[in-house]
């Protein structure tokens, strides 16, 4: 599954639901949508999350549930407005250093 090339022109988009699309990687154009506050990528086949997620510094809700993630990048802990991080049903082997002090967000 892919997104159209023109997708990154939606620069003012604040919410994006891309669940159950059979992505094995996050489409790179998503990281150009810097106004996003809500992003759901649950139910895909994601095995990793690129460090480029740090560009989405307005994210408040990030749903990565029901994927194939074995780790999450440290940069997720640096998202300043993140208040909800959903990770359920992933085969996570490790969590980033400092994850236990990630007090800003509700993690489920």
KOLGU-417895 format. One record per residue (C-alpha): residue in one letter; x, y, z. Coordinates in steps of 0.02 Angstrom, whole numbers, plus 50000, padded with zeros to 5 digits. Layout:
AXYZ/...
% end
This chain:
X500005000050000/X500625017449959/X499995035249972/X499845046949823/X501355057949785/X500305073549816/X499885068049993/X501195079450073/X500255094550003/X499015092450145/X500165102850253/X498785109350366/X498135091950410/X497975089250598/X497285071450607/X497745056350503/X497065038750521/X498035025750423/X497525010050515/X497404992950431/X498274998050269/X499584984250266/X501034996550272/X502684988250315/X503485005450335/X502785022650375/X502615032250211/X503945045950212/X502695059350161/X501855057450331/X503365065750412/X503075081350306/X501365084050388/X502065094150532/X500375100650593/X499795083250642/X499165081650820/X498365064450799/X499135050050703/X498545032150704/X499525018650616/X498795003650707/X498484987050623/X499824988250490/X501404977750475/X502614990850539/X504264983750601/X505085000350644/X504725018750665/X505965030650582/X506835044150683/X505955056350566/X504455054750682/X505325068650781/X504765081050646/X502975078750707/X503255089050863/X501425093850880/X500835075950901/X499715073351051/X499095055851011/X500115042350925/X499365025050901/X500585011450848/X499574996750914/X499424980050826/X501024980850724/X502654970950726/X503714983550823/X505114976250927/X505744993350984/X505265011550976/X506495025650939/X507115036551081/X506505052050989/X504695047651029/X505075051951210/X505595069251152/X503935073651069/X503465088551179/X501565087751166/X501315068951163/X500015064351293/X499465047351231/X500555033551157/X499725017251112/X500865002151089/X499784987151133/X499984970751039/X501764973550978/X503174961251014/X504204974851100/X505864967751160/X506564983851233/X505995001251278/X507075016751259/X508115022651407/X507075034551512/X505435026851458/X504935023651639/X505095042451670/X503985046851523/X502715055251635/X501885066751508/X500955053151415/X499745039151448/X500505023451375/X499375009051332/
% end
